[in-house]
Amino acid sequence: MKTSLLLCLTLISAQLFCQTDKSITMTATAELPYRQIPDAPDAYNACTVVARMIDGLGFRYYWATDSLRAEDLAYKPSEDARTSAETLDHVFSMSQTILNAVHQMPNVRQPIPPGMPFEEKRRLTLMRFKEASDVLKASSPEAIENFKIIFQSDEKRTEYDFWFLINGQISDSLWHVGQIVSFRRASGNPINPLVNVFQGRLMD
């Protein structure tokens, strides 16, 4: 009975969580974005500059998380530190906040479904970055003022201007992706040495 109840709750949690990603339709077998950074936008404006920041984040995330092993995900530099897996869970959550902001949707706290494989978290994180970037590139520069961070709970609704997304979730994700690069080097599986983050591609 307890096992059946736990299974039902897990399925319900997964269903609710996936509703936040209903606009992401790429299948798990399709090619993931950000193996190479996309072409730069044609014009500089508020939205395209932030989109390019997210593209840079997506490219770095793609290669920082490429071919991670179980021992890499379990690595942590000290007893009181997060593991690589826990750090990536944090980036996973922030990627949803970034996407919600450009869709003008509130963030409602919900846990990651238990047992979600790392590869699925990686796929969703990359797809969220790509979708957020695409929305920004297609938006007028003035629209950026409407892309607020909204936190919603039963008791209250709190809004923050888009500025906080830049110095908050976007910058914080870059910070943590750098940690993953360092952690995987320490666990014996360094990032592909052909990755060129300046040009956003693999070196020939």
Secondary structure, DSSP 8 states (H G I E B T S, - for coil): -HHHHHHHHHHHHHHHHHHTTTT----TTS--TTSS-----SS--HHHHHHHHHHHHHHHHHHHSTT--HHHHH--SSTTS--HHHHHHHHHHHHHHHHHHHTT--EE-----TT--HHHHHHHHHHHHHHHHHHHHTS-GGGGGG--EEEE-SS-EEEE-THHHIIIIIHHHHHHHHHHHHHHHHTT----TTEETTTTEE--
